């Protein structure tokens, strides 16, 4: 885990991070026992992971990602970078609300969300806040207005860097005209490559590209190829998928999530897997 990327130009983060959503079972699905979740977070840091992805609305049935992070790791290591997000959703239950009820992108609710993240994480300033644009909000919701609100909060000292999430290439270009952007967080993996041009644009601009759902979604032919490469290296299929992302661009920072200690260690070990030119050619 020695390879680093300077997020926002000054935050040196491990290229494989950790996504906390699966620790809560949000918005649906299984989650680990609380004690296991705390062990996973502590083990991630022990293994050299210093880039955690979270959100205040990652919360279900009284289990919240920010609370787990704080309980497991506070007081935080000096080099730990916690990236959170705000958007049309304000809290976990909002995901079930009709689209016209998802009002998180208003100035008041963006402030509320930022303050909720500060309070629950127990920090005075958030390292990075991603503006998530993929969720539908009230008609006429503007990225420009939302970014201006976050810039005001940044000027107040509540946010260090800004990122954007679930955005199109057009929104990426718009955002860069409005604010300094440290990272883009979108769906991207070996099987889902629609964002190829955006990955390259981020690399050219020195902006981190953070793919969520970095593993999985393989069609049968892709799965067969990935398995063949994995067998050749004595690795697992998820490790090959993560190694492919690391090889794709130095600006790519995967954030695989898991509630399993064994899978966490597997994911982190993928940083040491070096794919050959033959491997990359076979994976396409």
N, C-alpha and C positions, 0 to 999 in steps of 0.2 A: 504493500500500500504506500510505497514511497512516491509514486507519481502524483503530482498536484496540479490544480488549476487555480489561478488567481481570480476568484469570483468578484466581479466589480472592480478588478484591478488590484485589490488589497487583501482579500480574504483567501488564504491558501487552503483549499479543500481537497480531500481525497477524491480521486475520480470516481470511485464507487461510493455512493452515499447510501442512505437508508430511508425508506419511506414508511411512515408510522401508521398509515391508514388501517392496515390489516390488524393492528393491535387492538382496534376498537370494534371491529365488525361493522363499521360504517361503510355504506348506508345499509348493507345487509350482509349476512354471511357469518361464518364462524370466527371466533377470536380465541386467543390463548387465555389461560388463567392469568390473573393479575400478577402473580409472583413470576410466572414465566415471562410475561411482557416486560417486567422490570429487568429480569436477567438478560433478555435479548438486547435491550437498550444499553445496559452496562457492558455487555460483551462486545457489542458493536464498537463502542469507544475503545475498549481494550485492544481490539483488532486494528485500530488505526482509523476507523471511520469518524470523520469530524464534520460531516454534512448531513443534517437531519432535515427531512421534509415533513411538514405538519400543517394543520389548520385548526382554528378554534372550533370549526363545525365538524371535525372528525370526532364525533361523540354519539354514543348510542347506549341507552339503558344505564346511564350513570358512569359509563367508561369513556373517558376523554383522552385523546392523544397528548394534549399539552399537559394535563395533570400527570400522566405517566412519565413524560419526559422530565418534569420538574421533580417528581418523587425519586426517580432513578438517578438523576445526574446533577441536581442542584446541590451546592454551588457548582456552576458549570466550569469545565476545563477552559483555560484561556483561549485555546484554538478552536473550540466548538462553534460551528456556524449552524444556526437554526433558521431555516427558511419556512415561512408560513405563507398563507394566501388568503385573500379576501375576494368577494365577488357577489353575485346575485343572491347566493345563499348566505344567511346570517348565522343560523345555528343548524345543528344536525336535523331536527324535525322539518326544517324548511324544504328539504328535498322532496317531501310528499305534497307540498303546497302547489296550487295551480301557478302557472307561469306568471300571471299578473299579480301574484302575491309575493313573489320573490323580489324584494325591494332592497337587497343589500347594496346595490350600486349607487344609492342616493348618498349625498355628502354626509348626512347624519349617521347613516348605517355603516358607511365605510369607516368613519371615526369610531363608531361603537365597536366594530369588528377589530380594528387595530388596538383599541384600548383593552378589549377582551383578551386578545393574544398577549399583550404586555402583562396583564394581571395574572393570567393563568400560567404563563411561563415564568413569572417572577423576574422580569427584566425591565430596565428603563428604556431600552431601545431595541428594536427588532433588526436583526442583521439584514434580512432581505424579506420584502413583502411582494408576492406575486399578485397581480391583478388578473383574476380569472374571468375571461370573457366568454367562455363556452356556454355558460348557463343562461337561459333566457330570463330576462327581467322585464320590467314595465316597458311598454312601447316607447320608443324614442330615447332609450338609454344610450348615453354617449360615452365612448372610450375616452374622449378628450376631457370631458367633465370629470370622469372618475380619476383619471391620471392627475388632473389638476388638484383634486382633493388630496391624493396621496403625496403629491409634491409639497403641498402646504404642511402636511403632517411630517414630511421629511425635514422641511425647514424649521419645524418646531423641535426637531431632534428626536422624534419618536421612531423614525425609520432611517436606516443607513443606506440601503440600496433598494431599487425597484426592479421587479421583473414582470413578465406577462405570461399568461397561461391560456391554453386552448384558443390560440389565435391563428388567423390566416396570414399568408405573406403580405396581403394588403394592410392588415392591422399592424403587422410588424413594422412596415415602413412608416405608417402613421405614428405609431408609438415612439419611434426613434426621433421623429421630428418634434415630439412633445416633451420628452424626458430622457435622461440618461438611463439606458436599460442594461442591467447586469446579466439577465438570463431570460431564456424562453423555455417554458415547460409545456410540452405537447406530447400526444400519443405518437410513439415511434418505436419500431423494433425490426428485427430481421424479416418479419413477415409483413409488416406494415410500413412501407417506405414512401408514402405520399409526400412526406415532408423533406425529401432529399434536397430540393433546392433551398429550403429554409435552413437546414443543417449547414449547408455550404455558406449561406449568407451570414450565419452567425459566426462561423469560423473566420471568415474574412473580416468581420467587424470586431473580433475579439470578445464576442458575447457567448456565454455558456449556453449550450443546448442541453436541456435536462429532460430525457425521455421518461415518461411514466408508462407503466405496463411494459417494461423493457424485455420481458420474457414471455413467450407463448404465442398462441394464435396461429400455429403453423398448419399449413395445408399438408396433405400426405407426402407430396413430393419434396417439399421443403424439410419436413420432419425427417425424411429418409436421409437427406443430405447432411442435415445437422447431426444426426445420430452417427453417420459414417465418420464425420470429423471428430466427434466426441470420442468414439471408440479408438481412433488413431492416437489420440492424446491421453487416453485413460481418464477422460473428463466426463462430466455430465452434460446433458443437452442445455440446461439453463446456463452452465458455465460458458459453453460455446456461444450462446446468444449474447451474453454479457461481454465476452471477449471480442465478439464481432462489433459491438457498439463502441468499445474502446478503440478498436482499430479503425473504425469508420471516420473519426475526426478527433483531434486532440481536444476539441471544445465540447465533446459529448460527455456528460456526467450522469450515468444511470443511477436511479434511486430505487433498486428492488426492495420490495417489502416482504416480510415474512414474520410469522409468529413462532418459528421454530429455530432453536439454537443451531441445530445441524445445518439447516438450509442457509442460515445467516453465514456460517463459516464457509460453506460452499460458495456462496455469492462473493464473499470477500476474496476467497482464493482465486476467483476468476481473473483478478487483476494480474496474476502471475502467469496466466495462460497466454502464450504468444502464438497466434495463428500464422501459418506460412502463406506465401503467395498462392500455393496450390489450394490450401484450405479456403482462402478468400474467393478464389476463382470458382471453386465448387459451390460455395454458398451463394454465389451470384451477386 
